[in-house]
């Protein structure tokens, strides 16, 4: 049986695919304003701490020009892009790891996300209060870093206490786990996040069930005023210097500009507004695509007259598991995949033209799906 399009089945998504980013930061750094720009789910944006009491979840479309091009060529009845969930989480304050403010709730919510978008205030405005009295991006970053590290340290120490005696019994897996935990403890006590600790994939697996917060990838988002949106300012320079050894990405964005763009009705109005600031595209587009990379995701497509659809999978996913993202039966009964590269599809203009030109490849169970592949799956269950 050939599976051209999955519109006739109940979707059973692969739960191992990371789909959620948490927006975090101190109170009044622009988190909720940014969230409102990203999503139709409207968080309360107000000039006081803790205005976002419960996590607000928005489903955000991933901008992908390739999907638009495929749609032009195929002219399908329906188009479905990729999405990522963005979670706006209550602002953090000093002492959160000990339960201060909304600390326990904040840390519980962030533990459930797959990656962190850390919004840091890099603008001066006397009309917007700062929870610590002054704008200092490096200090603000360190406040959140320390609270998350302390929470992870607590988790690591409790696990060490639990398995220390058992490890003395000679169990090699427990002994190796204890060794990794001791290294993690030392790393955290040195005020370093676990993501910067050298670990093999096997070692990471040993502590995976701890769901450590500081092991998650981070995107730093410098929220600036309109004048600094292109090149940044002194605050951004300080932040960039502070994170230079973290191998993290830093994006400059103006939440105020993004919120105003989101209110404009037409594409023409938005382009005109962007041109006023010398911008080529909304900052939220760069944010979404960067977050997509942060989650280690790539895209493959299914394309037919009924539907053109983008599917997100983890990098280095093999064909049967990619098929399983559409439906579990596709993976269980996988026979082979028919694959067209995106560039070939665009060059020849259709599936039939690619077939005539010999540009459709037949791949088996060991094929590692490439970003942009157009795929049809053959399966039998």
SELO-762994 format. One line per field, with one value per residue (C-alpha): x, z, y; chain. Coordinates in nm, 4 decimals. Layout:
BEGIN
u: (X / ...)
w: (Z / ...)
v: (Y / ...)
mol: (A / ...)
// end
This chain:
BEGIN
u: (0.0000 / 0.1330 / 0.0775 / 0.0651 / -0.1100 / -0.2043 / -0.5415 / -0.7414 / -0.5867 / -0.5871 / -0.2418 / -0.0141 / 0.2805 / 0.6203 / 0.6371 / 1.0186 / 1.0218 / 1.0892 / 0.8112 / 0.8142 / 1.0192 / 0.9742 / 1.0105 / 1.1754 / 1.3211 / 1.2901 / 0.9615 / 0.9125 / 1.1724 / 0.9171 / 0.8328 / 0.4575 / 0.4775 / 0.6939 / 0.4644 / 0.1664 / 0.3555 / 0.4322 / 0.0928 / -0.2760 / -0.2947 / -0.2817 / -0.0940 / -0.1610 / 0.1139 / 0.1351 / 0.3914 / 0.4220 / 0.5758 / 0.3903 / 0.1233 / 0.1563 / 0.0439 / -0.0222 / 0.1912 / 0.0378 / 0.0823 / 0.0765 / 0.1101 / 0.3458 / 0.3810 / 0.7388 / 0.8091 / 0.9353 / 0.9623 / 1.0008 / 0.6442 / 0.5166 / 0.7094 / 0.5771 / 0.2248 / 0.2656 / 0.3761 / 0.1298 / -0.1749 / -0.3186 / -0.6557 / -0.4919 / -0.1570 / -0.0243 / 0.3001 / 0.5149 / 0.4478 / 0.6273 / 0.4642 / 0.5830 / 0.5171 / 0.5199 / 0.6267 / 0.5844 / 0.8763 / 1.1547 / 1.3094 / 1.6007 / 1.5301 / 1.3043 / 1.4960 / 1.3891 / 1.0287 / 1.0450 / 0.7876 / 0.6389 / 0.9601 / 0.8297 / 0.5646 / 0.8107 / 1.0690 / 0.8106 / 0.6848 / 1.0312 / 1.1302 / 0.8599 / 0.9949 / 1.2553 / 1.4487 / 1.4698 / 1.4302 / 1.5887 / 1.4603 / 1.6896 / 1.6103 / 1.8579 / 1.6665 / 1.6411 / 1.2931 / 1.2142 / 0.8450 / 0.9014 / 1.0143 / 1.2928 / 1.2491 / 1.6081 / 1.5995 / 1.8332 / 1.8997 / 2.1932 / 2.1660 / 2.4621 / 2.3356 / 1.9845 / 2.1166 / 2.3170 / 2.0169 / 1.8252 / 2.1318 / 2.2002 / 1.8408 / 1.8246 / 2.1641 / 2.0608 / 1.7454 / 1.9464 / 2.2039 / 1.9255 / 1.8039 / 2.1546 / 2.2380 / 1.9156 / 1.9896 / 2.3458 / 2.2156 / 1.9689 / 2.2126 / 2.5398 / 2.4935 / 2.3516 / 2.6530 / 2.8870 / 2.7255 / 2.9172 / 2.6501 / 2.8540 / 2.5669 / 2.5004 / 2.8704 / 2.8937 / 2.5770 / 2.7217 / 3.0429 / 2.8454 / 2.6339 / 2.9453 / 3.0862 / 2.7526 / 2.7516 / 3.1010 / 3.0046 / 2.6941 / 2.8808 / 3.1218 / 2.8204 / 2.8188 / 2.5166 / 2.5055 / 2.4790 / 2.8450 / 2.9606 / 3.1398 / 2.9340 / 2.9012 / 2.5515 / 2.5630 / 2.6400 / 2.3558 / 2.1211 / 2.2202 / 2.0854 / 1.8091 / 1.5297 / 1.6402 / 1.5066 / 1.7720 / 1.6830 / 2.0329 / 2.0982 / 1.8431 / 1.9675 / 1.9283 / 1.8657 / 1.9411 / 1.7055 / 1.8209 / 1.5083 / 1.6101 / 1.4391 / 1.3684 / 1.6992 / 1.9081 / 1.7164 / 1.9678 / 2.3051 / 2.2373 / 2.3733 / 2.6092 / 2.3757 / 2.3820 / 2.7616 / 2.7890 / 2.5549 / 2.7377 / 3.0680 / 2.9140 / 2.7906 / 3.0853 / 3.1998 / 2.8545 / 2.8196 / 2.4735 / 2.2977 / 2.2060 / 1.9309 / 1.8529 / 1.4836 / 1.2502 / 0.9373 / 0.7748 / 0.8288 / 0.7120 / 0.3929 / 0.3146 / 0.3801 / 0.1446 / -0.1384 / -0.1071 / -0.3678 / -0.1911 / 0.1431 / 0.2035 / 0.1548 / 0.3971 / 0.6630 / 0.6295 / 0.6588 / 0.9669 / 1.1344 / 1.1079 / 1.3610 / 1.5707 / 1.4430 / 1.3903 / 1.1621 / 0.9953 / 1.2280 / 0.9826 / 1.0547 / 1.4229 / 1.3267 / 1.1025 / 1.3498 / 1.6323 / 1.4165 / 1.3444 / 1.7176 / 1.7601 / 1.5221 / 1.7409 / 1.4557 / 1.4477 / 1.1594 / 1.0471 / 0.7400 / 0.4528 / 0.3088 / -0.0063 / -0.3220 / -0.5115 / -0.2436 / 0.1048 / 0.2370 / 0.5561 / 0.6597 / 0.9136 / 1.1589 / 1.4814 / 1.8070 / 1.9449 / 1.6049 / 1.5821 / 1.3031 / 1.0800 / 1.0806 / 1.0084 / 0.7117 / 0.5978 / 0.5525 / 0.2627 / 0.1127 / 0.2416 / 0.1258 / 0.3578 / 0.6547 / 0.5369 / 0.4725 / 0.7454 / 0.8657 / 1.0509 / 1.0385 / 1.0265 / 1.2325 / 1.2718 / 1.5156 / 1.3619 / 1.5919 / 1.5034 / 1.1314 / 1.1660 / 1.3861 / 1.1522 / 0.8260 / 0.6291 / 0.6496 / 0.5787 / 0.8538 / 1.0978 / 0.9970 / 1.0520 / 1.3956 / 1.4928 / 1.5078 / 1.2954 / 1.5133 / 1.3977 / 1.5369 / 1.5196 / 1.5103 / 1.8612 / 1.8072 / 1.8668 / 1.6135 / 1.7613 / 1.6153 / 1.3757 / 1.3140 / 0.9766 / 0.8710 / 0.6110 / 0.6046 / 0.5184 / 0.3970 / 0.1953 / 0.0081)
w: (0.0000 / -0.0893 / 0.1602 / -0.0367 / 0.2188 / 0.5824 / 0.5773 / 0.6290 / 0.9594 / 1.3191 / 1.3690 / 1.6233 / 1.6716 / 1.7829 / 2.1438 / 2.1399 / 1.9113 / 2.1076 / 2.0456 / 2.3265 / 2.4118 / 2.7350 / 2.7395 / 3.0684 / 3.2321 / 3.5237 / 3.5640 / 3.3265 / 3.0661 / 2.7828 / 2.7923 / 2.7678 / 2.5083 / 2.2974 / 2.3548 / 2.2389 / 1.9202 / 1.8627 / 1.9307 / 1.9090 / 2.2711 / 2.4600 / 2.7870 / 3.0112 / 2.9534 / 3.2506 / 3.4266 / 3.7412 / 3.8391 / 3.8081 / 3.5667 / 3.3967 / 3.6737 / 3.4774 / 3.1830 / 2.8585 / 2.5687 / 2.2072 / 1.8971 / 1.6629 / 1.2884 / 1.1709 / 0.8710 / 0.5800 / 0.2265 / 0.0907 / 0.1932 / 0.0070 / -0.3062 / -0.2945 / -0.2534 / -0.5647 / -0.7700 / -0.6382 / -0.5790 / -0.3060 / -0.1352 / 0.2034 / 0.3431 / 0.6892 / 0.8186 / 1.1100 / 1.4535 / 1.7855 / 2.1220 / 2.3008 / 2.6744 / 2.8567 / 3.2137 / 3.5238 / 3.5964 / 3.8208 / 4.1165 / 4.3517 / 4.5823 / 4.3374 / 4.3989 / 4.7641 / 4.6738 / 4.6696 / 4.4549 / 4.2175 / 4.2203 / 4.2621 / 3.9964 / 3.7577 / 3.7943 / 3.7527 / 3.4307 / 3.2837 / 3.3645 / 3.1240 / 2.8238 / 2.5767 / 2.5273 / 2.6880 / 2.5323 / 2.7903 / 2.7448 / 2.8928 / 2.9206 / 2.7233 / 2.7081 / 2.9361 / 3.0134 / 3.3431 / 3.2895 / 3.3052 / 3.6506 / 3.6993 / 3.9751 / 4.0959 / 4.0455 / 3.7462 / 3.4002 / 3.4162 / 3.1647 / 3.2927 / 3.6516 / 3.5350 / 3.3382 / 3.6357 / 3.8698 / 3.6590 / 3.5927 / 3.9657 / 4.0535 / 3.7876 / 3.8877 / 4.2533 / 4.1629 / 3.9572 / 4.2353 / 4.4746 / 4.2317 / 4.1764 / 4.5490 / 4.6275 / 4.3573 / 4.4842 / 4.8356 / 4.6982 / 4.4963 / 4.6891 / 4.9009 / 4.6111 / 4.3930 / 4.6500 / 4.5741 / 4.2481 / 3.9965 / 3.7122 / 3.5747 / 3.9160 / 3.9662 / 3.6327 / 3.7121 / 4.0472 / 3.8782 / 3.6315 / 3.9142 / 4.1157 / 3.8142 / 3.7662 / 4.1318 / 4.1048 / 3.7823 / 3.9371 / 4.2529 / 4.0262 / 3.9025 / 3.5629 / 3.3803 / 3.2891 / 2.9158 / 2.9280 / 3.0910 / 2.8682 / 2.8514 / 2.6110 / 2.4819 / 2.7097 / 3.0136 / 2.9293 / 2.9109 / 3.2641 / 3.4108 / 3.1579 / 3.4022 / 3.6321 / 3.3749 / 3.4701 / 3.3757 / 3.2937 / 3.0450 / 2.8091 / 2.5127 / 2.5526 / 2.3156 / 2.4666 / 2.3445 / 2.3968 / 2.4129 / 2.2959 / 2.2091 / 1.8516 / 1.8114 / 1.8900 / 1.6918 / 1.4050 / 1.5783 / 1.9493 / 2.2245 / 2.5226 / 2.7160 / 2.4289 / 2.4085 / 2.7798 / 2.7417 / 2.4357 / 2.6239 / 2.9209 / 2.7115 / 2.4705 / 2.6201 / 2.6386 / 2.2689 / 2.2844 / 2.0276 / 2.0900 / 1.8996 / 1.9154 / 1.9024 / 1.9989 / 2.1597 / 2.1195 / 1.7423 / 1.7170 / 1.9107 / 1.6811 / 1.3694 / 1.5010 / 1.5134 / 1.1441 / 0.9197 / 0.5862 / 0.4627 / 0.2797 / 0.5994 / 0.7833 / 0.5132 / 0.5154 / 0.8938 / 0.8897 / 0.6279 / 0.8658 / 1.0893 / 0.8098 / 0.8840 / 0.6202 / 0.8244 / 1.1665 / 1.4479 / 1.5547 / 1.2283 / 1.3191 / 1.6705 / 1.5543 / 1.3021 / 1.5568 / 1.8179 / 1.5630 / 1.5232 / 1.8995 / 1.9347 / 1.6904 / 1.4400 / 1.0623 / 0.8146 / 0.5522 / 0.3317 / 0.1891 / -0.1273 / -0.3191 / -0.4587 / -0.1325 / 0.0967 / 0.1145 / 0.4653 / 0.6609 / 0.9192 / 1.1926 / 1.3010 / 1.4955 / 1.3063 / 1.2015 / 1.2084 / 0.9908 / 0.7383 / 0.9424 / 1.2432 / 1.0156 / 0.8771 / 1.2326 / 1.2908 / 1.0433 / 1.1910 / 1.4012 / 1.1356 / 0.8819 / 1.1020 / 1.2030 / 0.8448 / 0.6770 / 0.3470 / 0.1778 / 0.1121 / -0.2205 / -0.1826 / -0.3921 / -0.2848 / -0.2474 / -0.5096 / -0.7625 / -0.7040 / -0.7565 / -1.0634 / -1.2381 / -1.1053 / -1.0193 / -0.8926 / -1.2376 / -1.3980 / -1.1277 / -1.1953 / -1.5682 / -1.5007 / -1.2634 / -0.9642 / -0.7302 / -0.5051 / -0.3307 / 0.0245 / 0.2917 / 0.6693 / 0.7226 / 0.5226 / 0.7297 / 0.6259 / 0.4991 / 0.5648 / 0.2837 / 0.1516 / -0.0157 / 0.0875 / 0.0032 / 0.2244 / 0.1259 / 0.4140 / 0.4853 / 0.8077)
v: (0.0000 / 0.3433 / 0.6250 / 0.9481 / 1.1649 / 1.1058 / 1.2826 / 0.9641 / 0.8549 / 0.9687 / 1.1160 / 0.9536 / 1.1858 / 1.0676 / 1.1844 / 1.1882 / 1.4938 / 1.8098 / 2.0607 / 2.3144 / 2.6242 / 2.8150 / 3.1943 / 3.2892 / 3.5977 / 3.8343 / 4.0233 / 4.3204 / 4.2231 / 4.2004 / 3.8284 / 3.8617 / 4.1397 / 3.9128 / 3.6166 / 3.8200 / 3.8984 / 3.5322 / 3.3895 / 3.4583 / 3.3432 / 3.6745 / 3.6885 / 3.9858 / 4.2432 / 4.4780 / 4.6907 / 4.4824 / 4.1465 / 3.8150 / 3.9392 / 3.6018 / 3.3681 / 3.0496 / 2.9418 / 3.0621 / 2.8251 / 2.9377 / 2.7229 / 2.9068 / 2.8476 / 2.7851 / 3.0137 / 2.8031 / 2.9485 / 2.5945 / 2.5098 / 2.8158 / 2.7165 / 2.3602 / 2.4972 / 2.7122 / 2.4105 / 2.1507 / 2.3754 / 2.1480 / 2.1640 / 2.2093 / 2.3307 / 2.2493 / 2.4065 / 2.2960 / 2.4408 / 2.4828 / 2.5404 / 2.8531 / 2.8720 / 3.2065 / 3.1289 / 3.3478 / 3.5829 / 3.4594 / 3.6415 / 3.5783 / 3.2867 / 3.1024 / 2.7793 / 2.8126 / 2.8914 / 3.2714 / 3.4519 / 3.1990 / 2.9997 / 2.6459 / 2.6955 / 2.8615 / 2.5877 / 2.3148 / 2.4702 / 2.5224 / 2.1635 / 2.0455 / 2.2422 / 2.1194 / 2.4439 / 2.7863 / 3.1300 / 3.3601 / 3.7166 / 3.9808 / 4.3495 / 4.5594 / 4.8888 / 5.1920 / 5.3263 / 5.5033 / 5.4268 / 5.0508 / 4.9455 / 4.6924 / 4.4376 / 4.5058 / 4.8817 / 4.9175 / 4.7752 / 4.5330 / 4.2462 / 4.0427 / 4.0548 / 3.9645 / 3.6672 / 3.5449 / 3.5683 / 3.3204 / 3.1048 / 3.0702 / 2.9855 / 2.7148 / 2.5777 / 2.5628 / 2.3738 / 2.1236 / 2.0908 / 1.9951 / 1.7267 / 1.5899 / 1.5759 / 1.3907 / 1.1340 / 1.0879 / 1.0209 / 0.7671 / 0.5548 / 0.5948 / 0.2834 / 0.0803 / 0.1656 / 0.0083 / -0.3261 / -0.3518 / -0.2564 / -0.1046 / 0.1044 / 0.2578 / 0.3202 / 0.5011 / 0.6980 / 0.8023 / 0.9169 / 1.1319 / 1.2745 / 1.3675 / 1.5509 / 1.7267 / 1.8292 / 1.9790 / 2.1564 / 2.3134 / 2.4127 / 2.6024 / 2.8048 / 2.6334 / 2.4975 / 2.1286 / 2.2093 / 2.3193 / 1.9951 / 1.7429 / 1.4240 / 1.1333 / 1.0427 / 0.7376 / 0.9529 / 1.1901 / 0.8936 / 0.7872 / 1.1130 / 1.1787 / 1.0894 / 1.3748 / 1.6248 / 1.8788 / 2.2341 / 2.3613 / 2.0811 / 2.2365 / 2.4441 / 2.8210 / 3.1096 / 3.4509 / 3.7202 / 4.0796 / 4.2956 / 4.6447 / 4.9724 / 5.0812 / 5.2688 / 4.9597 / 4.6980 / 4.6799 / 4.6930 / 4.6592 / 4.8841 / 4.8805 / 4.6483 / 4.3962 / 4.4178 / 4.3361 / 4.0406 / 3.9077 / 3.9192 / 3.7356 / 3.4424 / 3.4106 / 3.0783 / 2.9207 / 2.8309 / 2.9875 / 3.2030 / 3.5651 / 3.7441 / 4.1146 / 4.1956 / 4.4779 / 4.3377 / 4.6795 / 4.6775 / 4.3179 / 4.3916 / 4.6844 / 4.4725 / 4.2055 / 4.4613 / 4.5529 / 4.3950 / 4.3454 / 4.2162 / 4.5457 / 4.7445 / 4.5193 / 4.5490 / 4.9267 / 4.9376 / 4.7119 / 4.9310 / 5.2282 / 5.0502 / 4.8995 / 4.5482 / 4.2787 / 4.0555 / 4.0511 / 3.9528 / 3.6843 / 3.4992 / 3.4802 / 3.3782 / 3.0938 / 2.9530 / 2.9741 / 2.8019 / 2.5282 / 2.4685 / 2.4889 / 2.1954 / 1.9981 / 1.9624 / 1.9391 / 1.9245 / 1.6792 / 1.7228 / 1.5219 / 1.6744 / 1.5863 / 1.7463 / 1.6899 / 1.8281 / 1.9731 / 1.9300 / 1.9924 / 1.7326 / 1.7951 / 1.5269 / 1.5196 / 1.5504 / 1.2084 / 1.0355 / 0.7236 / 0.6721 / 0.4316 / 0.6647 / 0.9627 / 0.7702 / 0.7018 / 1.0748 / 1.0582 / 0.7420 / 0.4543 / 0.2032 / 0.3656 / 0.2785 / -0.0696 / -0.1795 / 0.0244 / -0.1241 / 0.1609 / 0.5352 / 0.7159 / 1.0324 / 1.3469 / 1.6154 / 1.9585 / 2.1120 / 1.8421 / 1.8938 / 2.2690 / 2.2236 / 1.9784 / 2.1235 / 1.8093 / 1.4522 / 1.3094 / 1.5169 / 1.4025 / 1.0412 / 1.0814 / 1.2325 / 0.9517 / 1.1844 / 0.9709 / 0.7552 / 0.4383 / 0.4248 / 0.1552 / 0.1313 / 0.2707 / 0.5889 / 0.9033 / 1.1666 / 1.4941 / 1.8368 / 1.9247 / 1.5723 / 1.5173 / 1.1658 / 0.8998 / 0.5908 / 0.2357 / 0.0222 / -0.2903 / -0.3699)
mol: (A / A / A / A / A / A / A / A / A / A / A / A / A / A / A / A / A / A / A / A / A / A / A / A / A / A / A / A / A / A / A / A / A / A / A / A / A / A / A / A / A / A / A / A / A / A / A / A / A / A / A / A / A / A / A / A / A / A / A / A / A / A / A / A / A / A / A / A / A / A / A / A / A / A / A / A / A / A / A / A / A / A / A / A / A / A / A / A / A / A / A / A / A / A / A / A / A / A / A / A / A / A / A / A / A / A / A / A / A / A / A / A / A / A / A / A / A / A / A / A / A / A / A / A / A / A / A / A / A / A / A / A / A / A / A / A / A / A / A / A / A / A / A / A / A / A / A / A / A / A / A / A / A / A / A / A / A / A / A / A / A / A / A / A / A / A / A / A / A / A / A / A / A / A / A / A / A / A / A / A / A / A / A / A / A / A / A / A / A / A / A / A / A / A / A / A / A / A / A / A / A / A / A / A / A / A / A / A / A / A / A / A / A / A / A / A / A / A / A / A / A / A / A / A / A / A / A / A / A / A / A / A / A / A / A / A / A / A / A / A / A / A / A / A / A / A / A / A / A / A / A / A / A / A / A / A / A / A / A / A / A / A / A / A / A / A / A / A / A / A / A / A / A / A / A / A / A / A / A / A / A / A / A / A / A / A / A / A / A / A / A / A / A / A / A / A / A / A / A / A / A / A / A / A / A / A / A / A / A / A / A / A / A / A / A / A / A / A / A / A / A / A / A / A / A / A / A / A / A / A / A / A / A / A / A / A / A / A / A / A / A / A / A / A / A / A / A / A / A / A / A / A / A / A / A / A / A / A / A / A / A / A / A / A / A / A / A / A / A / A / A / A / A / A / A / A / A / A / A / A / A)
// end
